[in-house]
């Protein structure tokens, strides 16, 4: 397992360049219609985590 | 303007900071997977404040999270895999110790520099699409087909040979690239 993550990708892309690339792709595609996860398969751990996030009052 | 939601962009910087802490300690950074990776690749408003990650060293990752102010939600045991930051409203969950059960090519993981905090890793888009198709093939997440197709629409210049192979692996041969193309 250690070898699986020992040599990831070469050079990092900056977050700015990455997001600009995504913006270009979305514009070229005329937008994107990404459905949200239905949320029907959440494990108890995931439900606990989302409840804890909700308790912080942060709006996602 | 980055095009990312401010809360999501801030969360990516926090993830980069936690990743940098791990790397400074000599450990490989965790890899972002799941819905947050989809939001990153598509700038779509779908993440719910929780980042799913894969890491070979959950213990060290959790140590790094604690150093950055994350806590385990109340009511969880000491072996729970979920962590939340009480001020940021950001959560992390370790969903595995290998990328897609070790079937993904880790050499394709994207590294993204979110300065000044550091660099974080995210699953390759080909594997992300294959993962969505795998969930769709399970029969319990029909919306995943549309997520996969929406991603494919944006990344038709990806490594399609690899993507096709990975979709077939994740769906046990039921689906392939053609099932994305037929919907685009």
gemmi code that builds the backbone of each chain (N, CA, C; Angstrom):
import gemmi

chains = {
    "A": [
        ("UNK", (0.815, -1.190, 0.000), (0.000, 0.000, 0.000), (0.856, 1.249, 0.000)),
        ("UNK", (1.956, 1.202, 0.723), (2.796, 2.389, 0.764), (3.258, 2.766, -0.629)),
        ("UNK", (3.544, 1.766, -1.444), (4.013, 2.057, -2.785), (2.926, 2.705, -3.632)),
        ("UNK", (1.670, 2.472, -3.253), (0.596, 3.012, -4.070), (0.551, 4.536, -4.008)),
        ("UNK", (1.002, 5.102, -2.940), (0.936, 6.550, -2.841), (2.326, 7.179, -2.734)),
        ("UNK", (3.325, 6.436, -3.077), (4.672, 6.951, -2.895), (5.124, 7.853, -4.033)),
        ("UNK", (4.535, 7.714, -5.190), (4.978, 8.559, -6.290), (3.792, 9.079, -7.083)),
        ("UNK", (3.083, 10.024, -6.483), (1.926, 10.589, -7.173), (2.326, 11.367, -8.423)),
        ("UNK", (1.495, 12.246, -8.826), (1.695, 12.961, -10.077), (2.959, 13.808, -10.073)),
        ("UNK", (3.378, 14.253, -11.245), (4.591, 15.045, -11.356), (4.503, 16.434, -10.728)),
        ("UNK", (4.206, 17.416, -11.503), (4.193, 18.788, -11.017), (2.777, 19.218, -10.641)),
        ("UNK", (2.638, 19.932, -9.530), (1.302, 20.411, -9.178), (0.839, 21.548, -10.081)),
        ("UNK", (-0.460, 21.606, -10.264), (-1.090, 22.725, -10.952), (-1.555, 23.695, -9.868)),
        ("UNK", (-1.479, 24.968, -10.129), (-2.003, 25.884, -9.111), (-3.530, 25.797, -9.102)),
        ("UNK", (-4.094, 26.054, -7.937), (-5.556, 26.005, -7.818), (-6.185, 27.016, -8.771)),
        ("UNK", (-5.538, 28.156, -8.922), (-6.073, 29.184, -9.817), (-6.117, 28.680, -11.261)),
        ("UNK", (-5.005, 28.077, -11.713), (-4.970, 27.574, -13.087), (-5.964, 26.435, -13.268)),
        ("UNK", (-6.070, 25.605, -12.259), (-6.999, 24.474, -12.347), (-8.441, 24.972, -12.485)),
        ("UNK", (-8.814, 25.925, -11.632), (-10.199, 26.391, -11.667), (-10.492, 27.188, -12.943)),
        ("UNK", (-9.472, 27.890, -13.458), (-9.687, 28.592, -14.736), (-9.922, 27.594, -15.858)),
        ("UNK", (-9.190, 26.484, -15.807), (-9.384, 25.440, -16.814), (-10.801, 24.873, -16.725)),
        ("UNK", (-11.251, 24.641, -15.498), (-12.612, 24.111, -15.331), (-13.638, 25.119, -15.849)),
        ("UNK", (-13.410, 26.388, -15.546), (-14.334, 27.430, -16.031), (-14.431, 27.413, -17.550)),
        ("UNK", (-13.290, 27.246, -18.202), (-13.286, 27.193, -19.676), (-14.071, 25.978, -20.163)),
        ("UNK", (-13.884, 24.861, -19.487), (-14.584, 23.641, -19.893), (-16.098, 23.803, -19.730)),
        ("UNK", (-16.486, 24.379, -18.603), (-17.914, 24.563, -18.342), (-18.505, 25.524, -19.373)),
        ("UNK", (-17.773, 26.590, -19.683), (-18.261, 27.561, -20.661), (-18.400, 26.912, -22.038)),
        ("UNK", (-17.386, 26.104, -22.390), (-17.407, 25.430, -23.698), (-18.585, 24.475, -23.798)),
        ("UNK", (-18.923, 23.855, -22.678), (-20.024, 22.884, -22.659), (-21.383, 23.576, -22.520)),
        ("UNK", (-21.343, 24.901, -22.339), (-22.603, 25.614, -22.173), (-23.215, 25.414, -20.802)),
        ("UNK", (-22.337, 25.207, -19.813), (-22.820, 24.965, -18.442), (-22.757, 23.494, -18.101)),
        ("UNK", (-23.103, 23.197, -16.900), (-23.175, 21.776, -16.538), (-24.356, 21.550, -15.606)),
        ("UNK", (-24.964, 20.442, -15.767), (-26.124, 20.100, -14.946), (-25.749, 18.893, -14.101)),
        ("UNK", (-25.103, 19.179, -12.988), (-24.622, 18.094, -12.135), (-25.660, 17.777, -11.057)),
        ("UNK", (-26.244, 16.603, -11.111), (-27.205, 16.266, -10.047), (-26.497, 16.047, -8.723)),
        ("UNK", (-27.116, 16.489, -7.661), (-26.550, 16.247, -6.334), (-26.743, 14.781, -5.957)),
        ("UNK", (-25.925, 14.329, -5.040), (-26.105, 12.981, -4.512), (-27.482, 12.894, -3.852)),
        ("UNK", (-28.152, 11.790, -4.083), (-29.485, 11.639, -3.518), (-29.435, 11.580, -1.994)),
        ("UNK", (-28.329, 11.112, -1.465), (-28.167, 11.067, -0.012), (-28.910, 9.923, 0.656)),
        ("UNK", (-29.347, 8.982, -0.152), (-30.136, 7.873, 0.400), (-29.269, 6.722, 0.905)),
        ("UNK", (-27.968, 6.802, 0.654), (-27.113, 5.676, 1.051), (-26.112, 6.086, 2.126)),
        ("UNK", (-26.408, 7.135, 2.821), (-25.438, 7.623, 3.808), (-25.289, 6.654, 4.972)),
        ("UNK", (-24.045, 6.387, 5.297), (-23.755, 5.518, 6.429), (-24.045, 6.281, 7.723)),
        ("UNK", (-24.179, 5.571, 8.838), (-24.362, 6.267, 10.117), (-23.230, 7.261, 10.387)),
        ("UNK", (-22.015, 6.900, 10.026), (-20.874, 7.806, 10.239), (-21.051, 9.070, 9.417)),
        ("UNK", (-21.469, 8.914, 8.172), (-21.684, 10.095, 7.319), (-22.815, 10.956, 7.876)),
        ("UNK", (-23.863, 10.319, 8.359), (-24.979, 11.081, 8.933), (-24.526, 11.859, 10.166)),
        ("UNK", (-23.674, 11.226, 10.978), (-23.149, 11.914, 12.164), (-22.320, 13.127, 11.754)),
        ("UNK", (-21.507, 12.923, 10.729), (-20.634, 14.002, 10.285), (-21.444, 15.176, 9.738)),
        ("UNK", (-22.428, 14.886, 8.915), (-23.247, 15.960, 8.345), (-24.038, 16.681, 9.433)),
        ("UNK", (-24.468, 15.936, 10.436), (-25.183, 16.570, 11.557), (-24.244, 17.495, 12.317)),
        ("UNK", (-23.001, 17.051, 12.498), (-22.023, 17.875, 13.210), (-21.697, 19.136, 12.413)),
        ("UNK", (-21.622, 19.009, 11.099), (-21.374, 20.177, 10.244), (-22.551, 21.149, 10.341)),
        ("UNK", (-23.747, 20.591, 10.313), (-24.946, 21.442, 10.412), (-24.974, 22.194, 11.736)),
        ("UNK", (-24.497, 21.548, 12.785), (-24.499, 22.187, 14.113), (-23.576, 23.404, 14.163)),
        ("UNK", (-22.590, 23.441, 13.294), (-21.683, 24.593, 13.303), (-22.360, 25.833, 12.719)),
        ("UNK", (-23.460, 25.621, 12.014), (-24.183, 26.751, 11.442), (-23.648, 27.211, 10.106)),
        ("UNK", (-22.652, 26.507, 9.586), (-22.090, 26.873, 8.290), (-23.049, 26.461, 7.179)),
        ("UNK", (-23.227, 27.363, 6.239), (-24.142, 27.076, 5.135), (-23.342, 26.620, 3.925)),
        ("UNK", (-23.600, 25.386, 3.504), (-22.902, 24.856, 2.332), (-23.795, 24.862, 1.113)),
    ],
    "B": [
        ("UNK", (-11.291, 36.003, -9.826), (-12.367, 35.173, -9.298), (-12.151, 33.731, -9.744)),
        ("UNK", (-12.162, 32.820, -8.774), (-11.826, 31.447, -9.107), (-13.013, 30.679, -9.681)),
        ("UNK", (-14.212, 31.076, -9.370), (-15.368, 30.323, -9.826), (-15.831, 29.305, -8.814)),
        ("UNK", (-15.038, 29.100, -7.776), (-15.430, 28.181, -6.711), (-16.240, 28.933, -5.659)),
        ("UNK", (-17.133, 28.222, -4.992), (-17.840, 28.830, -3.867), (-16.815, 29.201, -2.798)),
        ("UNK", (-16.938, 30.354, -2.165), (-15.941, 30.762, -1.167), (-15.722, 29.720, -0.074)),
        ("UNK", (-16.788, 29.147, 0.451), (-16.637, 28.150, 1.518), (-15.890, 26.919, 1.012)),
        ("UNK", (-16.163, 26.548, -0.222), (-15.499, 25.378, -0.796), (-14.023, 25.679, -1.046)),
        ("UNK", (-13.753, 26.865, -1.557), (-12.358, 27.234, -1.806), (-11.577, 27.290, -0.488)),
        ("UNK", (-12.197, 27.841, 0.546), (-11.528, 27.887, 1.846), (-11.247, 26.471, 2.346)),
        ("UNK", (-12.208, 25.585, 2.128), (-12.043, 24.191, 2.560), (-10.867, 23.533, 1.833)),
        ("UNK", (-10.693, 23.861, 0.569), (-9.561, 23.296, -0.180), (-8.233, 23.794, 0.396)),
        ("UNK", (-8.209, 25.037, 0.814), (-6.980, 25.568, 1.422), (-6.697, 24.886, 2.760)),
        ("UNK", (-7.751, 24.617, 3.515), (-7.563, 23.897, 4.784), (-7.052, 22.483, 4.502)),
        ("UNK", (-7.613, 21.855, 3.494), (-7.157, 20.507, 3.117), (-5.677, 20.544, 2.712)),
        ("UNK", (-5.302, 21.590, 1.997), (-3.893, 21.721, 1.607), (-3.002, 21.888, 2.839)),
        ("UNK", (-3.482, 22.652, 3.815), (-2.697, 22.862, 5.034), (-2.529, 21.551, 5.807)),
        ("UNK", (-3.599, 20.793, 5.904), (-3.527, 19.494, 6.603), (-2.603, 18.544, 5.837)),
        ("UNK", (-2.718, 18.572, 4.521), (-1.851, 17.720, 3.691), (-0.391, 18.098, 3.888)),
        ("UNK", (-0.125, 19.405, 3.964), (1.257, 19.869, 4.151), (1.802, 19.409, 5.498)),
        ("UNK", (0.947, 19.419, 6.505), (1.377, 18.951, 7.827), (1.801, 17.486, 7.758)),
        ("UNK", (1.010, 16.695, 7.047), (1.374, 15.274, 6.904), (2.697, 15.116, 6.162)),
        ("UNK", (2.850, 15.862, 5.096), (4.066, 15.729, 4.285), (5.302, 16.188, 5.050)),
        ("UNK", (5.148, 17.225, 5.846), (6.283, 17.684, 6.660), (6.714, 16.610, 7.653)),
        ("UNK", (5.763, 15.762, 8.033), (6.088, 14.679, 8.963), (6.614, 13.450, 8.226)),
        ("UNK", (6.696, 13.547, 6.911), (7.254, 12.453, 6.134), (6.240, 11.466, 5.611)),
        ("UNK", (4.971, 11.846, 5.593), (3.932, 10.933, 5.137), (3.267, 11.462, 3.869)),
        ("UNK", (2.791, 10.528, 3.059), (2.125, 10.903, 1.819), (0.787, 11.568, 2.118)),
        ("UNK", (0.500, 12.599, 1.387), (-0.745, 13.345, 1.595), (-1.952, 12.488, 1.237)),
        ("UNK", (-3.084, 12.737, 1.885), (-4.316, 12.022, 1.547), (-4.827, 12.450, 0.166)),
        ("UNK", (-5.736, 11.662, -0.369), (-6.290, 11.942, -1.702), (-7.781, 12.251, -1.572)),
        ("UNK", (-8.188, 13.364, -2.143), (-9.600, 13.760, -2.125), (-10.383, 12.929, -3.136)),
        ("UNK", (-11.511, 12.397, -2.695), (-12.377, 11.603, -3.572), (-13.829, 12.058, -3.348)),
        ("UNK", (-14.769, 11.426, -3.997), (-16.182, 11.659, -3.710), (-16.745, 12.968, -4.240)),
        ("UNK", (-17.806, 13.422, -3.582), (-18.543, 14.581, -4.062), (-17.731, 15.862, -4.106)),
        ("UNK", (-16.826, 16.037, -3.160), (-16.000, 17.244, -3.186), (-15.079, 17.238, -4.402)),
        ("UNK", (-14.604, 16.069, -4.779), (-13.778, 15.975, -5.992), (-14.625, 16.310, -7.221)),
        ("UNK", (-15.871, 15.872, -7.211), (-16.772, 16.203, -8.325), (-16.962, 17.714, -8.403)),
        ("UNK", (-17.185, 18.336, -7.257), (-17.374, 19.801, -7.267), (-16.124, 20.504, -7.786)),
        ("UNK", (-14.970, 20.012, -7.392), (-13.720, 20.629, -7.844), (-13.580, 20.513, -9.361)),
        ("UNK", (-13.860, 19.340, -9.903), (-13.679, 19.113, -11.346), (-14.765, 19.759, -12.201)),
        ("UNK", (-15.903, 20.056, -11.580), (-17.017, 20.571, -12.388), (-17.510, 21.944, -11.944)),
        ("UNK", (-16.962, 22.447, -10.831), (-17.458, 23.696, -10.250), (-18.980, 23.661, -10.144)),
        ("UNK", (-19.440, 22.543, -9.659), (-20.877, 22.375, -9.456), (-21.141, 22.388, -7.959)),
        ("UNK", (-22.248, 22.931, -7.609), (-22.552, 23.156, -6.205), (-23.149, 21.887, -5.600)),
        ("UNK", (-22.295, 20.894, -5.336), (-22.876, 19.650, -4.809), (-22.269, 19.190, -3.485)),
        ("UNK", (-21.112, 19.720, -3.109), (-20.487, 19.247, -1.869), (-21.290, 19.731, -0.665)),
        ("UNK", (-21.296, 18.920, 0.372), (-22.123, 19.224, 1.539), (-21.286, 19.549, 2.774)),
        ("UNK", (-20.024, 19.903, 2.551), (-19.192, 20.297, 3.674), (-18.332, 19.194, 4.227)),
        ("UNK", (-18.471, 18.023, 3.668), (-17.640, 16.910, 4.121), (-16.750, 16.449, 2.984)),
        ("UNK", (-15.495, 16.311, 3.304), (-14.524, 15.847, 2.323), (-14.214, 14.376, 2.605)),
        ("UNK", (-14.410, 13.541, 1.620), (-14.010, 12.136, 1.727), (-12.576, 12.015, 1.242)),
        ("UNK", (-11.769, 11.328, 2.011), (-10.374, 11.161, 1.616), (-9.950, 9.706, 1.777)),
        ("UNK", (-8.911, 9.385, 1.033), (-8.254, 8.088, 1.133), (-6.843, 8.347, 1.633)),
        ("UNK", (-6.424, 7.590, 2.603), (-5.060, 7.747, 3.106), (-4.552, 6.418, 3.646)),
        ("UNK", (-3.288, 6.189, 3.401), (-2.690, 4.961, 3.930), (-2.373, 5.112, 5.412)),
        ("UNK", (-2.339, 6.357, 5.871), (-2.004, 6.596, 7.272), (-3.099, 7.404, 7.950)),
        ("UNK", (-4.200, 6.707, 8.246), (-5.315, 7.386, 8.913), (-4.875, 7.987, 10.245)),
        ("UNK", (-3.998, 7.277, 10.960), (-3.565, 7.785, 12.263), (-2.851, 9.128, 12.132)),
        ("UNK", (-1.989, 9.240, 11.147), (-1.246, 10.486, 10.957), (-2.132, 11.591, 10.402)),
        ("UNK", (-3.058, 11.203, 9.562), (-3.992, 12.193, 9.020), (-4.828, 12.781, 10.158)),
        ("UNK", (-5.300, 11.923, 11.020), (-6.119, 12.397, 12.136), (-5.299, 13.254, 13.091)),
        ("UNK", (-4.048, 12.899, 13.243), (-3.166, 13.725, 14.074), (-3.031, 15.115, 13.466)),
        ("UNK", (-2.883, 15.156, 12.144), (-2.775, 16.450, 11.451), (-4.078, 17.237, 11.574)),
        ("UNK", (-5.201, 16.544, 11.444), (-6.489, 17.234, 11.597), (-6.600, 17.857, 12.986)),
        ("UNK", (-6.211, 17.104, 13.993), (-6.289, 17.612, 15.362), (-5.400, 18.846, 15.519)),
        ("UNK", (-4.247, 18.824, 14.893), (-3.339, 19.978, 14.966), (-3.947, 21.212, 14.322)),
        ("UNK", (-4.870, 20.991, 13.389), (-5.515, 22.106, 12.697), (-6.886, 22.439, 13.285)),
        ("UNK", (-7.162, 21.937, 14.464), (-8.375, 22.340, 15.167), (-9.597, 21.481, 14.940)),
        ("UNK", (-9.426, 20.360, 14.252), (-10.571, 19.478, 14.021), (-10.792, 18.595, 15.250)),
        ("UNK", (-12.049, 18.232, 15.454), (-12.398, 17.353, 16.566), (-13.321, 16.249, 16.062)),
        ("UNK", (-13.417, 15.191, 16.834), (-14.407, 14.162, 16.494), (-15.774, 14.662, 16.959)),
        ("UNK", (-16.800, 14.497, 16.123), (-18.134, 14.938, 16.552), (-18.538, 14.235, 17.838)),
        ("UNK", (-19.327, 14.929, 18.637), (-19.765, 14.311, 19.884), (-20.576, 13.058, 19.579)),
        ("UNK", (-20.420, 12.075, 20.421), (-21.163, 10.832, 20.237), (-20.427, 9.805, 19.405)),
        ("UNK", (-19.237, 10.157, 18.947), (-18.472, 9.184, 18.161), (-17.370, 8.594, 19.030)),
        ("UNK", (-16.992, 7.415, 18.726), (-15.956, 6.744, 19.490), (-14.572, 7.148, 19.037)),
        ("UNK", (-13.579, 6.685, 19.744), (-12.202, 7.077, 19.417), (-11.704, 6.448, 18.127)),
        ("UNK", (-12.452, 5.488, 17.604), (-12.041, 4.879, 16.338), (-12.876, 5.393, 15.160)),
        ("UNK", (-13.711, 6.370, 15.429), (-14.542, 6.924, 14.354), (-13.650, 7.574, 13.298)),
        ("UNK", (-14.134, 7.555, 12.056), (-13.322, 8.058, 10.949), (-13.688, 9.475, 10.549)),
        ("UNK", (-14.641, 10.095, 11.262), (-15.087, 11.418, 10.841), (-14.610, 12.492, 11.822)),
        ("UNK", (-14.274, 13.645, 11.251), (-13.758, 14.788, 12.010), (-14.415, 16.059, 11.496)),
        ("UNK", (-14.611, 17.001, 12.397), (-15.248, 18.255, 11.998), (-14.506, 19.421, 12.638)),
        ("UNK", (-14.498, 20.547, 11.924), (-13.913, 21.762, 12.493), (-15.060, 22.620, 13.002)),
        ("UNK", (-15.107, 22.868, 14.302), (-16.263, 23.560, 14.885), (-16.452, 24.984, 14.390)),
        ("UNK", (-15.386, 25.631, 13.943), (-15.513, 27.016, 13.468), (-15.717, 27.101, 11.958)),
        ("UNK", (-15.081, 26.216, 11.243), (-15.150, 26.277, 9.782), (-16.362, 25.537, 9.218)),
        ("UNK", (-16.938, 24.629, 9.988), (-18.053, 23.850, 9.468), (-17.628, 22.920, 8.355)),
        ("UNK", (-16.418, 22.448, 8.480), (-15.863, 21.542, 7.473), (-15.599, 20.187, 8.129)),
        ("UNK", (-15.961, 19.126, 7.412), (-15.743, 17.800, 7.960), (-14.890, 16.949, 7.036)),
        ("UNK", (-14.211, 16.002, 7.633), (-13.438, 15.036, 6.859), (-13.849, 13.632, 7.277)),
        ("UNK", (-13.865, 12.744, 6.315), (-14.076, 11.339, 6.629), (-13.092, 10.500, 5.820)),
        ("UNK", (-12.404, 9.633, 6.498), (-11.517, 8.696, 5.815), (-12.373, 7.538, 5.326)),
        ("UNK", (-12.407, 7.355, 4.013), (-13.277, 6.323, 3.447), (-12.502, 5.103, 2.967)),
        ("UNK", (-11.195, 5.135, 3.118), (-10.434, 3.962, 2.711), (-8.950, 4.205, 2.832)),
        ("UNK", (-8.198, 3.127, 2.706), (-6.738, 3.267, 2.766), (-6.091, 3.018, 1.412)),
        ("UNK", (-6.909, 2.783, 0.398), (-6.360, 2.649, -0.955), (-7.353, 3.261, -1.933)),
        ("UNK", (-6.836, 3.787, -3.016), (-7.678, 4.515, -3.968), (-8.514, 3.550, -4.793)),
        ("UNK", (-9.824, 3.600, -4.582), (-10.763, 2.693, -5.258), (-10.289, 1.243, -5.117)),
        ("UNK", (-10.061, 0.890, -3.876), (-9.654, -0.491, -3.535), (-8.361, -0.906, -4.220)),
        ("UNK", (-7.532, 0.076, -4.506), (-6.229, -0.237, -5.092), (-6.268, -0.436, -6.596)),
        ("UNK", (-7.424, -0.206, -7.209), (-7.538, -0.422, -8.656), (-7.171, 0.810, -9.480)),
        ("UNK", (-7.147, 1.952, -8.854), (-6.815, 3.180, -9.587), (-5.303, 3.344, -9.689)),
        ("UNK", (-4.873, 3.958, -10.766), (-3.459, 4.258, -10.979), (-3.121, 5.526, -10.198)),
        ("UNK", (-2.418, 5.359, -9.102), (-2.133, 6.502, -8.234), (-1.220, 7.516, -8.925)),
        ("UNK", (-0.501, 7.085, -9.937), (0.340, 8.003, -10.692), (-0.463, 9.058, -11.437)),
        ("UNK", (-1.763, 8.840, -11.553), (-2.622, 9.802, -12.249), (-3.274, 10.805, -11.302)),
        ("UNK", (-3.059, 10.644, -10.026), (-3.617, 11.582, -9.056), (-3.134, 12.993, -9.378)),
        ("UNK", (-4.034, 13.966, -9.330), (-3.664, 15.354, -9.615), (-3.198, 16.039, -8.341)),
        ("UNK", (-2.132, 16.784, -8.449), (-1.646, 17.589, -7.331), (-1.987, 19.043, -7.615)),
        ("UNK", (-2.588, 19.691, -6.643), (-3.015, 21.074, -6.843), (-2.449, 21.942, -5.724)),
        ("UNK", (-1.760, 22.984, -6.145), (-1.117, 23.886, -5.185), (-2.099, 24.971, -4.766)),
        ("UNK", (-2.463, 24.951, -3.505), (-3.346, 25.981, -2.943), (-2.503, 26.813, -1.989)),
        ("UNK", (-1.773, 27.727, -2.571), (-0.825, 28.520, -1.775), (-1.545, 29.619, -1.000)),
        ("UNK", (-1.036, 29.977, 0.157), (0.284, 29.597, 0.675), (0.280, 28.315, 1.511)),
        ("UNK", (-0.894, 27.681, 1.655), (-0.972, 26.554, 2.589), (-0.171, 25.343, 2.128)),
        ("UNK", (-0.256, 25.041, 0.842), (0.465, 23.879, 0.353), (-0.242, 23.220, -0.820)),
        ("UNK", (0.023, 21.953, -0.991), (-0.499, 21.202, -2.137), (-1.391, 20.072, -1.638)),
        ("UNK", (-2.497, 19.870, -2.346), (-3.344, 18.719, -2.007), (-3.486, 17.813, -3.226)),
        ("UNK", (-3.932, 16.594, -2.973), (-4.076, 15.592, -4.034), (-5.544, 15.271, -4.251)),
        ("UNK", (-5.907, 15.072, -5.507), (-7.289, 14.723, -5.842), (-7.276, 13.588, -6.872)),
        ("UNK", (-8.220, 12.700, -6.744), (-8.363, 11.566, -7.652), (-8.411, 12.044, -9.105)),
        ("UNK", (-7.859, 11.267, -10.018), (-7.909, 11.616, -11.445), (-9.353, 11.590, -11.933)),
        ("UNK", (-9.650, 12.447, -12.901), (-11.041, 12.541, -13.353), (-11.512, 11.230, -13.985)),
        ("UNK", (-10.590, 10.507, -14.627), (-10.973, 9.220, -15.222), (-11.457, 8.249, -14.137)),
        ("UNK", (-10.734, 8.225, -13.031), (-11.121, 7.326, -11.933), (-12.370, 7.822, -11.213)),
        ("UNK", (-12.514, 9.139, -11.158), (-13.713, 9.697, -10.529), (-14.957, 9.304, -11.325)),
        ("UNK", (-14.861, 9.398, -12.644), (-15.972, 8.997, -13.500), (-16.244, 7.500, -13.343)),
        ("UNK", (-15.177, 6.721, -13.313), (-15.345, 5.262, -13.143), (-15.997, 4.946, -11.806)),
        ("UNK", (-15.621, 5.698, -10.786), (-16.218, 5.500, -9.462), (-17.719, 5.792, -9.493)),
        ("UNK", (-18.089, 6.883, -10.174), (-19.514, 7.215, -10.293), (-20.258, 6.098, -11.021)),
        ("UNK", (-19.628, 5.575, -12.065), (-20.277, 4.496, -12.828), (-20.388, 3.227, -11.993)),
        ("UNK", (-19.377, 2.996, -11.162), (-19.437, 1.828, -10.286), (-20.594, 1.925, -9.305)),
        ("UNK", (-20.794, 3.125, -8.780), (-21.915, 3.321, -7.850), (-23.251, 3.189, -8.582)),
        ("UNK", (-23.281, 3.713, -9.819), (-24.504, 3.569, -10.621), (-24.791, 2.092, -10.892)),
        ("UNK", (-23.759, 1.355, -11.214), (-23.937, -0.065, -11.541), (-24.420, -0.875, -10.347)),
        ("UNK", (-24.149, -0.356, -9.152), (-24.599, -1.095, -7.962), (-26.119, -1.092, -7.852)),
        ("UNK", (-26.753, -0.172, -8.584), (-28.207, -0.139, -8.609), (-28.831, 0.709, -7.518)),
        ("UNK", (-28.007, 1.290, -6.683), (-28.554, 2.053, -5.556), (-28.370, 3.555, -5.698)),
        ("UNK", (-27.714, 3.994, -6.765), (-27.446, 5.424, -6.914), (-27.643, 5.839, -8.364)),
        ("UNK", (-28.883, 5.906, -8.815), (-29.139, 6.220, -10.228), (-28.608, 7.572, -10.662)),
        ("UNK", (-28.505, 8.525, -9.724), (-28.034, 9.856, -10.087), (-26.559, 9.862, -10.492)),
        ("UNK", (-25.849, 8.794, -10.144), (-24.420, 8.755, -10.447), (-24.144, 8.655, -11.947)),
        ("UNK", (-25.077, 8.096, -12.695), (-24.884, 8.042, -14.142), (-24.852, 9.456, -14.710)),
        ("UNK", (-25.737, 10.294, -14.251), (-25.759, 11.671, -14.757), (-24.551, 12.462, -14.275)),
        ("UNK", (-24.076, 12.152, -13.068), (-22.835, 12.803, -12.616), (-21.674, 12.402, -13.525)),
        ("UNK", (-21.605, 11.111, -13.824), (-20.521, 10.619, -14.685), (-20.615, 11.252, -16.066)),
        ("UNK", (-21.811, 11.328, -16.603), (-21.981, 11.908, -17.938), (-21.665, 13.402, -17.947)),
        ("UNK", (-22.052, 14.086, -16.874), (-21.756, 15.529, -16.805), (-20.253, 15.760, -16.733)),
        ("UNK", (-19.567, 14.931, -15.971), (-18.104, 15.045, -15.913), (-17.486, 14.715, -17.266)),
        ("UNK", (-17.996, 13.680, -17.894), (-17.450, 13.264, -19.183), (-17.623, 14.367, -20.229)),
        ("UNK", (-18.739, 15.052, -20.169), (-18.978, 16.163, -21.101), (-17.871, 17.211, -20.984)),
        ("UNK", (-17.388, 17.416, -19.758), (-16.339, 18.414, -19.535), (-14.947, 17.900, -19.851)),
        ("UNK", (-14.766, 16.575, -19.797), (-13.399, 16.017, -19.901), (-13.300, 14.980, -21.025)),
        ("UNK", (-13.762, 15.351, -22.195), (-13.677, 14.427, -23.318), (-12.259, 14.300, -23.849)),
        ("UNK", (-11.365, 15.164, -23.352), (-9.958, 15.058, -23.734), (-9.159, 14.236, -22.715)),
        ("UNK", (-9.838, 13.594, -21.799), (-9.154, 12.751, -20.816), (-8.624, 11.492, -21.502)),
        ("UNK", (-7.931, 10.660, -20.754), (-7.413, 9.406, -21.300), (-8.577, 8.418, -21.413)),
        ("UNK", (-9.176, 8.387, -22.579), (-10.410, 7.601, -22.757), (-10.160, 6.093, -22.697)),
        ("UNK", (-8.986, 5.684, -23.132), (-8.652, 4.253, -23.058), (-8.609, 3.805, -21.595)),
        ("UNK", (-7.920, 4.592, -20.788), (-7.847, 4.275, -19.354), (-9.228, 4.387, -18.713)),
        ("UNK", (-9.969, 5.424, -19.071), (-11.289, 5.617, -18.487), (-12.196, 4.429, -18.794)),
        ("UNK", (-12.155, 3.977, -20.033), (-12.996, 2.834, -20.429), (-12.629, 1.595, -19.613)),
        ("UNK", (-11.328, 1.364, -19.494), (-10.891, 0.192, -18.715), (-11.340, 0.300, -17.270)),
        ("UNK", (-11.196, 1.479, -16.707), (-11.561, 1.654, -15.295), (-13.073, 1.546, -15.077)),
        ("UNK", (-13.852, 2.055, -16.036), (-15.311, 1.917, -15.898), (-15.679, 0.441, -15.919)),
        ("UNK", (-15.058, -0.297, -16.828), (-15.364, -1.736, -16.908), (-14.961, -2.446, -15.623)),
        ("UNK", (-13.854, -2.040, -15.050), (-13.425, -2.664, -13.793), (-14.391, -2.337, -12.657)),
        ("UNK", (-14.768, -1.072, -12.579), (-15.636, -0.662, -11.466), (-17.056, -1.193, -11.602)),
        ("UNK", (-17.456, -1.523, -12.824), (-18.832, -2.010, -13.039), (-18.860, -3.498, -13.372)),
        ("UNK", (-17.737, -4.156, -13.157), (-17.634, -5.598, -13.429), (-18.065, -5.924, -14.857)),
        ("UNK", (-17.666, -5.057, -15.769), (-17.895, -5.315, -17.182), (-19.263, -4.916, -17.700)),
        ("UNK", (-20.086, -4.377, -16.844), (-21.451, -4.037, -17.274), (-21.484, -2.789, -18.151)),
        ("UNK", (-20.646, -1.818, -17.824), (-20.657, -0.554, -18.563), (-19.261, -0.196, -19.054)),
        ("UNK", (-19.249, 0.697, -20.035), (-17.991, 1.183, -20.581), (-18.161, 2.615, -21.046)),
        ("UNK", (-17.173, 3.080, -21.762), (-17.178, 4.463, -22.232), (-18.415, 4.787, -23.070)),
        ("UNK", (-18.865, 3.830, -23.854), (-20.009, 4.070, -24.739), (-21.252, 4.487, -23.961)),
        ("UNK", (-21.340, 4.050, -22.719), (-22.517, 4.407, -21.930), (-22.477, 5.864, -21.494)),
        ("UNK", (-21.306, 6.453, -21.510), (-21.212, 7.891, -21.259), (-21.509, 8.660, -22.534)),
        ("UNK", (-20.955, 8.166, -23.629), (-21.095, 8.861, -24.909), (-22.541, 8.874, -25.379)),
        ("UNK", (-23.265, 7.843, -25.070), (-24.653, 7.782, -25.539), (-25.519, 8.827, -24.855)),
        ("UNK", (-25.013, 9.358, -23.739), (-25.806, 10.357, -23.026), (-25.310, 11.764, -23.202)),
        ("UNK", (-24.194, 11.924, -23.939), (-23.629, 13.275, -24.051), (-24.078, 13.954, -25.320)),
    ],
}
model = gemmi.Model(1)
for chain_id, residues in chains.items():
    chain = gemmi.Chain(chain_id)
    for i, (resn, *xyz) in enumerate(residues, 1):
        res = gemmi.Residue()
        res.name, res.seqid = resn, gemmi.SeqId(i, " ")
        for name, pos in zip(("N", "CA", "C"), xyz):
            atom = gemmi.Atom()
            atom.name, atom.element = name, gemmi.Element(name[0])
            atom.pos, atom.b_iso = gemmi.Position(*pos), 0.0
            res.add_atom(atom)
        chain.add_residue(res)
    model.add_chain(chain)
structure = gemmi.Structure()
structure.add_model(model)
structure.setup_entities()
